[in-house]
Amino acid sequence: EIVMTQSPATLSVSPGERATLSCRASQSIGSNLAWYQQKPGQAPRLLIYGASTRATGIPATFSGSGSGTQFTLTISSLQSEDFAFYFCQQYNHWRTFGQGTKLEIK
Amino acid sequence: QVQLVQSGAEMKKPGASVKLSCKASGYTFSDFYIHCVRQAPGQGLEWMGWINPKSGGTKYAEKFQGRVTMTRDTSISTAYMELSSLRSDDTAKYFCARERVAAANDDAFDIWGQGTVVTVSS
């Protein structure tokens, strides 16, 4: 099984600043990585697929990068609605998710 | 609009089975794989398996082999997930999700159901 490790577990950032979230795969997954945002009580929402392609309707403040085993989600100029949980998911071999990063207001 | 609507909350006793439904609308049901993902309270996401609505073919995560069965009824655009031999640690919210790309099972999930809470308690 491919293990996905996210860091940090919690990230405290002030509104208007930039947030950088990391995701590492236990083996190479190419660009077969997605990022999701989840708010309490809601289903996850697809943000990024193919490691760097924004999903439909996702603002340009969200960007993804990386390939192989190291990936990054960057949220520039944080808005109040961006504070949530973020999960990465590999789909190179079946599916596994990272344990998530909680993005909270500093 | 494209959506997945899941059945209501369930409360079960240990050892019982539960069968959840996921009704698709707004697109051709047979064209997109459906996955099942669960989330225990305060925890992360765990992939359980997929079903190809066109063929009925399935693939399950090793952890759930022998306990999970995914089926579908194309006449009503609905996928089902049955989990048997329930334990307290099966208490979770269960989501269905659609594969982003038609006829593929190697991509992200672009549409999610609202989730169904399953509580297992004696």
Chai-1 contact restraints between the chains, C-beta under 6 A:
chainA,res_idxA,chainB,res_idxB,connection_type,confidence,min_distance_angstrom,max_distance_angstrom,comment,restraint_id
A,A34,B,A108,contact,1.0,0.0,6.0,A-B,restraint_1
A,A43,B,F95,contact,1.0,0.0,6.0,A-B,restraint_2
A,A43,B,W112,contact,1.0,0.0,6.0,A-B,restraint_3
A,A43,B,Q114,contact,1.0,0.0,6.0,A-B,restraint_4
A,A43,B,G115,contact,1.0,0.0,6.0,A-B,restraint_5
A,P44,B,W112,contact,1.0,0.0,6.0,A-B,restraint_6
A,L46,B,A108,contact,1.0,0.0,6.0,A-B,restraint_7
A,L46,B,D110,contact,1.0,0.0,6.0,A-B,restraint_8
A,Y49,B,A108,contact,1.0,0.0,6.0,A-B,restraint_9
A,F87,B,L45,contact,1.0,0.0,6.0,A-B,restraint_10
A,Y91,B,D106,contact,1.0,0.0,6.0,A-B,restraint_11
A,R95,B,W47,contact,1.0,0.0,6.0,A-B,restraint_12
A,F97,B,G44,contact,1.0,0.0,6.0,A-B,restraint_13
A,F97,B,L45,contact,1.0,0.0,6.0,A-B,restraint_14
A,Q99,B,G44,contact,1.0,0.0,6.0,A-B,restraint_15
A,G100,B,G44,contact,1.0,0.0,6.0,A-B,restraint_16
